[in-house]
Amino acid sequence: MDPVLPVYHQIRRTIKYWILDGHYGHGDKIPSEHELGSQFSVNRLTIRQALSSLVEEGLLIRKRGEGTFVTDNEELIRSMYLKHIGMTNELLLPLKKSTTLTVQKDEVEPAPLIRRKLELSDKDRYVVRIKRDRVVPEDVRAFTVNYLPLEIGRELHEETLMTKSLVRILEEDMKIHFTEAFQTVEASFADEEVASHLGIAPGAPTLLMERTMYAEKGRPVELVNTFYEASLYKCSLQLKRVKRGDSFDWICQITK
């Protein structure tokens, strides 16, 4: 699991992705706490924490004696989906013009969540992990950790990664055609490793961007976590008040 984020938080993020991605539609019943615990290899208390957080967000609804269901509020799901799209556009652009300062490549045993997101089989014991210090426009530091299947990662060389972006290497040199990606952006805190790479104090707030890149036929090729110093980013929201029956709801969309 990610050393920065609590396990329940990572599971919450995955289930939220399943909802926003349409794996579970509005009104659908999701698996039980026991089933999800087996799926993620964690105890029911951890699953309960993750689900409770999504209930507070309004994405899930608990029905006594029936189970847990995705909300029927399609507008809420759509507005959350738009937030993901808006933040993706904002945060992808700077890295296209980044400069790599250091590269460290090794082979590690993947955590269960990484294994799931890369859809690895039981025979895949290791993945290639690549850590990079990068500078984006206006001298902003970024610390990036990439995870790739072994057969792909072993073809990459540290010397090439110093001068060429990983996406360009995968697309141009290895002929991997990316078709889609899923990205989350959220607040986190710097552990000692992240703090040392960003030049900030341990425990300082960071912005964590996680992206899974998919090739043709929905094959996951890369999982990447990028950390930024949180104070360098600002999010602007445009709010609209919408009448629903006798009450009003606020709908928001990220503008920049």
C-alpha positions as semicolon CSV with decimal commas, in nm:
position;residue;x (nm);y (nm);z (nm)
1;M;0,000;0,000;0,000
2;D;0,098;0,362;-0,045
3;P;0,306;0,459;0,265
4;V;0,152;0,809;0,274
5;L;-0,220;0,732;0,257
6;P;-0,414;0,515;0,507
7;V;-0,524;0,180;0,364
8;Y;-0,895;0,260;0,403
9;H;-0,842;0,584;0,211
10;Q;-0,681;0,401;-0,081
11;I;-0,969;0,153;-0,089
12;R;-1,221;0,440;-0,074
13;R;-1,048;0,597;-0,373
14;T;-1,063;0,271;-0,572
15;I;-1,435;0,215;-0,501
16;K;-1,504;0,579;-0,589
17;Y;-1,324;0,522;-0,920
18;W;-1,544;0,219;-0,990
19;I;-1,852;0,436;-0,940
20;L;-1,731;0,732;-1,148
21;D;-1,607;0,497;-1,419
22;G;-1,949;0,331;-1,443
23;H;-1,845;-0,011;-1,311
24;Y;-2,127;0,036;-1,061
25;G;-2,420;0,236;-1,197
26;H;-2,654;0,460;-0,999
27;G;-2,874;0,252;-0,770
28;D;-2,655;-0,060;-0,799
29;K;-2,582;-0,270;-0,493
30;I;-2,210;-0,303;-0,420
31;P;-2,045;-0,616;-0,271
32;S;-2,075;-0,678;0,103
33;E;-1,807;-0,576;0,354
34;H;-1,700;-0,940;0,376
35;E;-1,668;-0,972;-0,003
36;L;-1,475;-0,645;-0,035
37;G;-1,250;-0,744;0,256
38;S;-1,156;-1,063;0,073
39;Q;-1,108;-0,873;-0,251
40;F;-0,867;-0,620;-0,095
41;S;-0,716;-0,862;0,161
42;V;-0,807;-0,639;0,457
43;N;-1,041;-0,671;0,758
44;R;-1,404;-0,560;0,761
45;L;-1,330;-0,259;0,984
46;T;-1,103;-0,114;0,716
47;I;-1,372;-0,170;0,451
48;R;-1,633;-0,012;0,681
49;Q;-1,417;0,301;0,718
50;A;-1,383;0,330;0,339
51;L;-1,756;0,285;0,280
52;S;-1,852;0,526;0,559
53;S;-1,641;0,796;0,393
54;L;-1,824;0,742;0,063
55;V;-2,159;0,750;0,245
56;E;-2,062;1,090;0,390
57;E;-1,977;1,210;0,037
58;G;-2,322;1,100;-0,077
59;L;-2,198;0,845;-0,331
60;L;-2,319;0,546;-0,130
61;I;-2,640;0,483;0,065
62;R;-2,683;0,219;0,335
63;K;-3,019;0,044;0,356
64;R;-3,079;-0,151;0,676
65;G;-3,119;-0,521;0,606
66;E;-3,050;-0,478;0,233
67;G;-2,690;-0,364;0,194
68;T;-2,502;-0,066;0,047
69;F;-2,606;0,095;-0,280
70;V;-2,475;0,359;-0,519
71;T;-2,676;0,681;-0,497
72;D;-2,958;0,743;-0,745
73;N;-2,838;1,104;-0,773
74;E;-2,698;1,101;-1,128
75;E;-2,620;1,474;-1,111
76;L;-2,395;1,422;-0,808
77;I;-2,203;1,144;-0,984
78;R;-2,172;1,355;-1,298
79;S;-2,045;1,660;-1,107
80;M;-1,778;1,450;-0,932
81;Y;-1,677;1,303;-1,267
82;L;-1,637;1,656;-1,409
83;K;-1,409;1,748;-1,119
84;H;-1,179;1,458;-1,210
85;I;-1,175;1,565;-1,575
86;G;-1,100;1,928;-1,490
87;M;-0,814;1,847;-1,254
88;T;-0,663;1,602;-1,503
89;N;-0,637;1,874;-1,767
90;E;-0,480;2,113;-1,517
91;L;-0,214;1,878;-1,383
92;L;-0,115;1,691;-1,698
93;L;0,007;2,003;-1,879
94;P;0,303;2,102;-1,653
95;L;0,460;1,754;-1,663
96;K;0,474;1,764;-2,043
97;K;0,742;2,034;-2,006
98;S;0,924;1,888;-1,705
99;T;1,296;1,829;-1,663
100;T;1,420;1,512;-1,492
101;L;1,691;1,560;-1,229
102;T;1,740;1,209;-1,088
103;V;1,625;0,856;-1,173
104;Q;1,623;0,546;-0,953
105;K;1,497;0,213;-1,092
106;D;1,447;-0,113;-0,904
107;E;1,227;-0,424;-0,887
108;V;0,989;-0,460;-0,591
109;E;0,703;-0,680;-0,475
110;P;0,384;-0,479;-0,542
111;A;0,136;-0,398;-0,267
112;P;-0,211;-0,556;-0,314
113;L;-0,367;-0,233;-0,441
114;I;-0,088;-0,179;-0,695
115;R;-0,123;-0,541;-0,805
116;R;-0,496;-0,490;-0,854
117;K;-0,464;-0,165;-1,047
118;L;-0,207;-0,316;-1,284
119;E;-0,422;-0,632;-1,308
120;L;-0,127;-0,860;-1,235
121;S;-0,162;-1,236;-1,220
122;D;-0,050;-1,450;-0,925
123;K;0,263;-1,538;-1,121
124;D;0,371;-1,172;-1,141
125;R;0,573;-1,145;-0,820
126;Y;0,754;-0,822;-0,899
127;V;0,706;-0,490;-1,077
128;V;0,954;-0,227;-1,188
129;R;0,947;0,088;-0,976
130;I;1,094;0,412;-1,105
131;K;1,146;0,715;-0,879
132;R;1,223;1,052;-1,035
133;D;1,292;1,404;-0,913
134;R;1,151;1,651;-1,167
135;V;1,122;2,023;-1,219
136;V;0,813;2,161;-1,393
137;P;0,768;2,520;-1,523
138;E;0,855;2,805;-1,283
139;D;1,102;2,580;-1,094
140;V;0,832;2,377;-0,917
141;R;0,959;2,044;-0,781
142;A;0,772;1,717;-0,839
143;F;0,848;1,368;-0,706
144;T;0,716;1,086;-0,926
145;V;0,693;0,713;-0,854
146;N;0,602;0,486;-1,148
147;Y;0,505;0,117;-1,131
148;L;0,517;-0,095;-1,447
149;P;0,478;-0,467;-1,527
150;L;0,812;-0,645;-1,526
151;E;0,825;-0,721;-1,899
152;I;0,779;-0,353;-1,980
153;G;0,985;-0,197;-1,703
154;R;1,292;-0,406;-1,772
155;E;1,315;-0,252;-2,120
156;L;1,361;0,095;-1,970
157;H;1,704;0,245;-1,895
158;E;1,787;0,515;-1,643
159;E;2,007;0,702;-1,891
160;T;1,720;0,735;-2,141
161;L;1,474;0,843;-1,869
162;M;1,702;1,136;-1,785
163;T;1,654;1,285;-2,132
164;K;1,319;1,154;-2,255
165;S;0,975;1,132;-2,092
166;L;0,848;0,790;-1,994
167;V;0,532;0,829;-2,202
168;R;0,736;0,910;-2,514
169;I;0,959;0,607;-2,455
170;L;0,659;0,378;-2,417
171;E;0,479;0,518;-2,720
172;E;0,763;0,592;-2,962
173;D;1,024;0,331;-2,872
174;M;0,810;0,046;-2,740
175;K;0,511;0,112;-2,970
176;I;0,255;0,105;-2,686
177;H;-0,054;0,300;-2,787
178;F;-0,234;0,458;-2,491
179;T;-0,610;0,486;-2,525
180;E;-0,725;0,616;-2,186
181;A;-0,621;0,696;-1,830
182;F;-0,786;0,733;-1,491
183;Q;-0,655;0,998;-1,255
184;T;-0,726;1,106;-0,900
185;V;-0,602;1,421;-0,727
186;E;-0,616;1,459;-0,352
187;A;-0,454;1,610;-0,044
188;S;-0,185;1,413;0,137
189;F;0,105;1,463;0,377
190;A;0,475;1,427;0,308
191;D;0,652;1,133;0,470
192;E;1,029;1,158;0,515
193;E;1,107;1,034;0,163
194;V;0,860;1,264;-0,015
195;A;0,970;1,558;0,202
196;S;1,337;1,507;0,116
197;H;1,262;1,499;-0,258
198;L;1,039;1,809;-0,253
199;G;1,258;2,004;-0,012
200;I;0,982;2,047;0,247
201;A;0,933;1,942;0,609
202;P;0,796;1,593;0,692
203;G;0,424;1,618;0,758
204;A;0,381;1,920;0,531
205;P;0,072;1,911;0,305
206;T;0,118;1,783;-0,049
207;L;-0,094;1,736;-0,357
208;L;-0,094;1,374;-0,472
209;M;-0,185;1,288;-0,830
210;E;-0,233;0,920;-0,913
211;R;-0,283;0,808;-1,271
212;T;-0,334;0,465;-1,427
213;M;-0,250;0,451;-1,799
214;Y;-0,430;0,201;-2,023
215;A;-0,327;0,067;-2,363
216;E;-0,547;-0,092;-2,628
217;K;-0,805;-0,347;-2,507
218;G;-0,804;-0,182;-2,163
219;R;-0,466;-0,319;-2,059
220;P;-0,313;-0,123;-1,765
221;V;0,049;-0,042;-1,847
222;E;0,156;0,209;-1,585
223;L;0,058;0,334;-1,240
224;V;0,215;0,666;-1,142
225;N;0,202;0,872;-0,823
226;T;0,325;1,232;-0,842
227;F;0,367;1,454;-0,536
228;Y;0,369;1,836;-0,538
229;E;0,402;2,091;-0,260
230;A;0,037;2,173;-0,188
231;S;0,082;2,548;-0,138
232;L;0,180;2,592;-0,503
233;Y;-0,163;2,492;-0,638
234;K;-0,503;2,656;-0,622
235;C;-0,839;2,527;-0,742
236;S;-1,120;2,762;-0,849
237;L;-1,484;2,652;-0,844
238;Q;-1,791;2,789;-1,017
239;L;-2,107;2,718;-0,818
240;K;-2,461;2,700;-0,952
241;R;-2,772;2,669;-0,741
242;V;-3,023;2,419;-0,878
243;K;-3,378;2,379;-0,750
244;R;-3,487;2,021;-0,677
245;G;-3,848;2,003;-0,569
246;D;-3,888;2,221;-0,261
247;S;-3,515;2,253;-0,190
248;F;-3,196;2,376;-0,357
249;D;-2,864;2,202;-0,423
250;W;-2,529;2,353;-0,515
251;I;-2,353;2,209;-0,823
252;C;-1,987;2,293;-0,874
253;Q;-1,740;2,256;-1,159
254;I;-1,367;2,322;-1,154
255;T;-1,272;2,618;-1,373
256;K;-0,893;2,635;-1,322
